[in-house]
């Protein structure tokens, strides 16, 4: 009984008021549901764009614009909230190399990350030079040769560090694993 009341109350509180302004967004009208069944509303941003969005995050203040504020802040080297971002040095936060570096950090440093047991949990670490510096990582490994390439450790039991990583395609990684497996006398099976 109480939980039903609370969920109804939450829905009422999270329902936008037509014509009301939330940050830079003005609620226009309900606009259907998304694939998850959540109610969408049409909003008009102060920049002139109209966007359909899930209502709750807008009402709670999570989304303050159609995305124009974030884009403008990033152009100025500022974070999404507009504050000067001291880590915004390289302008490559949307590059594949940056997200590969983020993945290395996650699997080697953060015990709560899903892949940590196979990397950091086995003692595989990210060298100090790369741990907090994307610029150092990129300077050492260079740009990714193609979209088919990802980072690979040359010695599977070694760390992510200069001299032990290379850019490799999936085919090169499979061949390398098969070669290492054969040299160890263990079977290598691909699915």
Steps between C-alpha positions, in 0.01 A plus 500: 500500500769749602730410209214553252430840652868597483538395136186697409634801691836468322325495161305815587813681621698395190230604252589830332254787491418617148664839438722474809872559455755250634849645455512600132216261410132592476248214518277491190292182519514124561663328201439127539725242662849375433588134436519441876148631550610821671293810426660749263427870488578749225715786630607822329848615593591868533733450199193418286542123471213269584578164653300202631636392837409283797331742738640394839864603448388838359270571796773392746750735331727228361442623143510878478502548122474312172876446518597846379637607840727197518625550143570868565680423826714232338602740221630732770692218668252485783310206645133438437411718801701793358784486754856511371612139455865457595512160327385644167846534346505294186159543337482126431237385749286370215787316327519118497849518654361691801225243561747213462717669766192540724432125455857414603464711814166346590608138468832550680409748777134475597412183692128561440546490121370181333834412332718578803530134615663408165746791510561698821377205704777285345762765576508657153546873543517818300843666525530822701587696186160417347290469815390864512621632166324432174758725331787270610306192387436650156860622465629148573257291293418748222168535325288196428582382144139413410160428649587127495792550740490479877771492764665167582758399758790322332568295815156397631627477856677837474370844587359773279822697454727632224665211317229249591209631295422534132209580274362175355200386299274219623665261252847595625389456862352153428814394312718628784292313759512180295878534460552564873272207585690263268836607643368421851365162388140591588205466264356817348135488402299773323122501504 
